[in-house]
Amino acid sequence: MTVKDTETEAGLGREAESVEEQESDNQLEWTIESSEAKQRLDKFITDKLADPAISRTQVQDWISAGAATIGGRTVKANQKLAAGDQLVVIIPEPQAAEIVPENIPLDIVYEDSDVIVINKPRGMVVHPAPGHSGGTVVNALMYHCKDLSGINGVMRPGIVHRIDKDTSGLLMAAKNDLAHLSLAEQLKEHTVTRKYIALVHDNLQHDIGTIDAPIGRDDKDRKMFTVTIKGSKHAVTHFQVIERLGDYTLVDLQLETGRTHQIRVHLKYIGHPLAGDPIYGRNKTVALKGQALHAALLGFTHPRSGERLEFEAPIPGDMQHVLTNLRNR
């Protein structure tokens, strides 16, 4: 676990695949090696798919429905893998979405027949979940778009990646499966550019640096994440100071990986939590409904034309108001 003060961006080589993998339209096959033995089945599949839009819960649902077999026999999600196991996973065909389209205004930054990029407001949930069955980005997209990709299931059509409810900024969605697969692969290969602007507590000493620390579930609260070795995933965040505002610092952040709550966890880890963060932050903070975090820049290669696209969204009014007050103190 390291925090590096550096003038150059760290580059990570792609890890070599340790299994033999074959693909057809919707069938995946692996031969488990000794180094992969004793892993839980659901975790292994989720890690191998490496699609931020496909959750472990969804993989567990697939397994429960009989989509995974070892040696031709159906298995349970908590099955421990053994060396030599022949694992076959048949990804279920997309189902017709049963989400109610809602006429919710969208701040559309870019749109064509394959992708749509929106500027999500703070406080808006990306997709339906327990406690948030409506009013989400997906509900709005279902109303606005005639078609969305079905790869990610009925509850998250078109969603390739997510940003937290209380984070504002740029979000891309896929209108068809070709676009979804391309964008998901770009996320996996770390070729999507994602830059954030954040207000953090205290004076961040380094002007530029890298936080390289693995992230996993918090043993004390499974809804939270933390920097840990146990059951973790590699996570890297690059930062650069934009402006120092006394007991706060405005920073530019670039994600090299895309773990759940990565920025929030990494900033807490180095002792500079996000201002306004209700989970990982401090009680005494700025007057803002949610964390002071904005997805300001998004860049990717268009899945059909191959053109490199890049979009920017200005800091939202509520966050700008906080910054103005801090500067005028």
C-alpha positions in Angstrom: 0.0 0.0 0.0 1.7 3.1 -1.1 1.3 6.8 -1.7 3.9 8.1 -4.1 4.9 11.7 -4.7 5.7 11.7 -8.4 6.0 14.0 -11.4 5.0 11.2 -13.8 1.9 9.1 -14.1 2.5 5.5 -13.0 1.9 2.8 -15.7 0.8 -0.7 -14.9 1.4 -3.7 -17.1 -1.5 -6.0 -17.9 -1.5 -9.1 -15.8 -1.1 -12.3 -17.7 -4.1 -14.6 -17.8 -3.6 -17.7 -15.7 -6.4 -19.8 -17.1 -7.2 -21.1 -20.5 -10.3 -19.2 -21.7 -12.6 -19.9 -24.6 -15.6 -17.9 -25.7 -18.6 -18.4 -27.9 -21.6 -16.0 -28.2 -22.6 -16.4 -24.6 -20.6 -19.4 -23.2 -17.4 -19.1 -21.3 -15.1 -22.0 -20.4 -12.2 -22.1 -18.0 -9.8 -24.9 -16.8 -8.9 -24.1 -13.3 -5.2 -24.1 -12.4 -3.6 -24.9 -9.1 -3.0 -21.2 -8.3 -6.7 -20.6 -8.6 -7.9 -23.4 -6.5 -10.0 -22.8 -3.3 -11.5 -19.6 -4.7 -15.3 -19.2 -4.4 -17.0 -19.8 -7.7 -19.0 -16.5 -7.7 -15.9 -14.4 -7.0 -13.9 -16.2 -9.6 -16.5 -15.6 -12.3 -17.0 -11.9 -11.3 -13.3 -11.3 -11.4 -12.8 -13.0 -14.7 -15.7 -11.0 -16.4 -14.1 -7.8 -15.1 -17.1 -5.8 -16.1 -17.8 -3.0 -13.6 -21.4 -3.1 -14.7 -21.8 -6.8 -13.7 -22.1 -7.2 -9.9 -21.2 -10.3 -7.9 -24.9 -10.4 -6.9 -25.9 -10.7 -10.5 -23.4 -13.5 -11.0 -24.8 -15.3 -8.0 -28.3 -15.1 -9.6 -27.0 -16.6 -12.7 -25.4 -19.5 -10.7 -28.7 -20.1 -8.8 -30.5 -20.3 -12.2 -28.1 -23.1 -13.3 -25.9 -21.0 -15.6 -22.6 -22.4 -14.2 -21.5 -26.1 -14.3 -18.3 -27.9 -13.3 -17.8 -31.2 -15.0 -21.4 -30.9 -16.4 -23.0 -30.6 -12.9 -24.6 -27.5 -11.6 -23.0 -25.9 -8.5 -23.6 -23.3 -5.8 -22.2 -19.8 -5.6 -20.0 -20.7 -2.6 -18.5 -23.8 -4.3 -14.7 -23.8 -3.8 -12.8 -24.4 -7.0 -10.3 -27.2 -7.4 -7.3 -27.6 -9.8 -8.4 -29.2 -13.0 -12.1 -28.2 -12.7 -13.7 -27.7 -16.1 -16.0 -24.6 -15.5 -18.6 -23.6 -18.0 -20.7 -20.5 -17.7 -23.6 -19.7 -20.0 -24.5 -16.0 -19.7 -28.3 -15.8 -19.8 -29.9 -14.0 -22.8 -31.0 -10.4 -22.0 -34.5 -10.1 -20.8 -37.0 -7.4 -21.7 -36.6 -4.6 -19.2 -39.5 -4.2 -16.7 -38.5 -0.8 -15.6 -41.1 2.0 -15.8 -39.8 4.8 -18.1 -40.1 8.2 -16.5 -40.0 11.6 -18.1 -37.1 12.9 -16.1 -35.1 15.7 -17.7 -31.5 14.6 -18.7 -28.5 16.9 -19.2 -27.3 15.2 -22.4 -23.7 16.0 -23.3 -23.5 13.7 -26.3 -25.7 11.2 -28.1 -25.8 9.0 -31.2 -27.2 5.6 -32.2 -24.6 3.7 -30.1 -23.9 5.7 -26.9 -25.2 8.5 -24.8 -23.3 10.6 -22.3 -25.1 12.6 -19.6 -24.1 15.0 -16.8 -25.7 13.4 -13.8 -26.9 15.7 -11.0 -25.9 15.0 -7.4 -28.5 13.0 -5.5 -29.7 11.0 -8.5 -29.3 7.2 -8.3 -27.9 5.5 -11.4 -30.1 2.3 -11.5 -33.1 0.9 -9.6 -32.2 -0.9 -6.4 -34.0 -1.7 -3.1 -35.2 1.6 -1.8 -34.8 3.3 -5.2 -37.3 1.8 -7.6 -37.9 5.0 -9.5 -36.4 8.4 -10.3 -33.1 6.9 -11.5 -30.9 7.5 -14.5 -32.1 4.2 -15.9 -35.8 5.2 -15.6 -35.0 8.5 -17.4 -33.0 6.7 -20.1 -35.8 4.2 -20.7 -38.1 7.1 -21.5 -35.6 9.0 -23.6 -34.0 6.1 -25.6 -35.9 3.6 -27.7 -33.2 1.0 -27.1 -30.6 0.2 -24.5 -28.1 -2.7 -24.3 -29.5 -5.7 -22.4 -26.2 -7.3 -21.4 -26.4 -6.1 -17.8 -29.9 -7.5 -17.0 -33.3 -6.0 -16.5 -32.5 -3.6 -13.7 -29.5 -1.9 -15.4 -30.1 -1.7 -19.1 -27.4 0.3 -20.9 -25.3 0.9 -17.8 -21.6 0.3 -18.4 -20.2 2.0 -15.3 -21.7 3.9 -12.3 -21.0 6.9 -10.2 -22.3 7.2 -6.7 -25.7 8.8 -5.9 -24.2 11.9 -4.3 -21.4 12.3 -6.9 -22.2 14.5 -9.9 -20.8 14.4 -13.4 -20.3 12.5 -16.6 -21.7 9.0 -17.2 -21.9 7.0 -20.4 -24.5 4.4 -21.3 -24.7 1.9 -24.2 -27.6 1.8 -26.6 -26.8 -1.7 -28.0 -24.8 -4.8 -27.1 -21.9 -3.9 -29.5 -21.4 -0.6 -27.8 -21.7 -2.1 -24.3 -19.1 -4.8 -25.0 -16.7 -2.3 -26.5 -17.0 0.2 -23.6 -16.8 -2.5 -21.0 -13.6 -3.8 -22.6 -12.1 -0.3 -22.6 -12.9 0.0 -18.9 -11.2 -3.4 -18.3 -8.1 -2.3 -20.2 -8.0 1.1 -18.4 -8.2 3.0 -21.7 -11.2 5.1 -20.6 -10.2 8.5 -19.3 -12.0 9.5 -16.1 -11.0 12.6 -14.2 -12.7 14.0 -11.1 -12.6 17.3 -9.2 -12.8 16.9 -5.5 -12.7 19.0 -2.3 -10.8 17.3 0.5 -10.2 18.1 4.1 -6.9 19.7 5.3 -3.9 20.9 3.3 -2.7 18.1 1.0 1.1 18.4 1.2 2.1 16.8 -2.1 1.4 18.7 -5.3 1.1 15.6 -7.4 1.1 11.9 -6.5 -0.3 8.4 -6.7 -2.3 6.3 -4.2 -1.7 2.6 -4.9 -3.6 0.6 -2.3 -5.9 -2.4 -2.7 -9.5 -2.1 -1.8 -11.9 -4.7 -0.4 -15.0 -5.1 1.8 -14.8 -3.8 5.4 -15.1 -6.7 7.8 -16.9 -4.5 10.3 -19.5 -3.2 7.8 -20.0 -5.2 4.6 -21.7 -2.2 3.0 -18.5 -0.2 3.2 -15.1 -0.6 1.6 -11.6 -0.1 3.0 -7.9 -0.4 2.1 -7.0 -4.0 3.0 -5.1 -7.0 1.8 -7.9 -9.5 2.5 -10.2 -10.2 -0.4 -9.1 -7.0 -2.1 -8.6 -5.7 -5.7 -5.7 -3.7 -7.0 -6.7 0.1 -7.0 -4.7 3.1 -8.2 -5.7 6.8 -8.1 -3.6 9.7 -9.3 -4.0 13.1 -7.9 -2.8 16.7 -8.5 -3.5 19.8 -6.4 -5.5 22.5 -8.1 -5.9 25.0 -5.3 -5.3 25.2 -1.5 -8.1 26.8 0.5 -6.8 26.8 4.1 -8.2 23.7 5.8 -9.4 22.3 2.5 -7.7 21.4 -0.8 -9.2 21.2 -4.3 -7.7 18.4 -6.3 -7.8 16.8 -9.7 -8.1 13.0 -9.6 -7.6 10.4 -12.3 -8.7 6.8 -12.0 -6.4 4.1 -13.3 -8.7 1.4 -11.9 -12.5 1.6 -11.1 -13.3 0.0 -7.8 -16.4 0.7 -5.9 -16.0 3.9 -3.8 -12.4 4.0 -4.9 -11.8 7.7 -4.6 -13.7 8.0 -1.4 -11.8 5.1 0.2 -8.4 6.2 -1.1 -8.8 9.8 0.1 -9.8 8.6 3.6 -6.8 6.3 3.6 -4.3 9.1 3.1 -6.0 11.2 5.8 -7.8 13.7 3.4 -11.4 12.5 3.2 -13.9 14.1 0.8 -15.7 17.1 2.2 -19.4 16.2 2.7 -18.9 12.5 2.4 -21.6 11.0 4.7 -19.9 7.6 5.0 -16.1 8.0 4.7 -15.9 11.7 5.7 -16.0 13.8 8.9 -18.9 15.1 10.8 -17.8 18.7 10.6 -17.7 19.6 7.0 -19.1 21.9 4.2 -22.8 22.6 3.6 -23.3 20.2 0.7 -25.8 17.4 0.2 -23.4 14.6 -0.5 -19.6 14.5 -1.1 -17.8 17.3 -3.0 -16.9 15.0 -5.9 -17.6 15.7 -9.6 -16.8 13.5 -12.6 -15.5 16.4 -14.8 -14.0 14.6 -17.7 -14.8 11.4 -19.6 -12.9 10.1 -22.6 -13.3 6.8 -24.6 -13.0 5.4 -28.1 -16.3 5.3 -30.0 -17.3 1.6 -30.3 -18.3 1.9 -34.0 -16.2 4.6 -35.6 -13.0 4.2 -33.6 -12.9 8.0 -33.0 -11.5 9.1 -29.7 -14.1 11.2 -27.9 -13.6 13.4 -24.8 -16.2 15.4 -22.8 -16.1 17.8 -20.0 -18.7 19.0 -17.5 -18.4 22.2 -15.4 -18.4 22.0 -11.6 -22.1 22.1 -10.5 -23.6 25.2 -8.8 -23.8 23.8 -5.3 -20.2 22.8 -5.3 -19.1 26.0 -6.9 -21.0 27.9 -4.2 -19.0 26.1 -1.5 -15.7 26.9 -3.2 -16.7 30.6 -3.5 -17.5 30.8 0.2 -14.1 29.2 1.1 -12.3 31.7 -1.1 -14.1 34.6 0.4 -13.4 33.6 4.0 
